């Protein structure tokens, strides 16, 4: 899932982005400090979620939300504000939630978990024309290798590319981990963290970690891969813990 933040106070913007990245797999792609700039962005772009402050210059959050309601592809809106009195109007605009500042870490974490539960669903498999869900083209030392998907132990995000770990070696895929995820079978592979995807059939060891979450180790590998707090419940269900 992708999100943008509209917040004119930089410390609050940074804090919210930190909480989103800590407690969810939501990717914050842009931050704005002006309501009119947000409206212009949505005239040419889409995103899944908008974290929206009410007190914005040029165009306040309520007016902006009202304008976005008329768009064919509109984002889920979470209002973030220091003012309680706008809550009723916010929910009239079908806001998903209304978060008060200063932020409560527990409150934001709970909201993010519910948001992911609501929005995140298995994605349709959309392989590239030259690839299938059984075999993938990956890179190593300026050469292209064709690997079996089932040989992948785990994948990790590395800026705009994805590092692919298999039983035979380490490769790179020239795309984001979200793009890479779309090529994999949801029945076998699990996005356990915003930066990691694991092959559940190759998990060898599960280590309890803090906040009731886990680290996992894959067969024949020493690396410990984190399961994020927002993914822990789903992970327990998949692994029957």
Secondary structure by P-SEA (a helix, b strand, c coil): cccccccccaaaaaaaaaaaaaccccccccccccaaaaaaaaacccccccccccccccccaaaaaaaacccccccbbbbbcccccaaaaaaaacccccccccccaaaaaaaaaaaaaaccccccccccccccccbbbbbcccbbbbbbcccccbbbbcccbbbbbcccccccccccaaaaaaacccccccccccccccccccccbbbbbccccbbbbcccccbbbbbcccaaaaaaaaacc
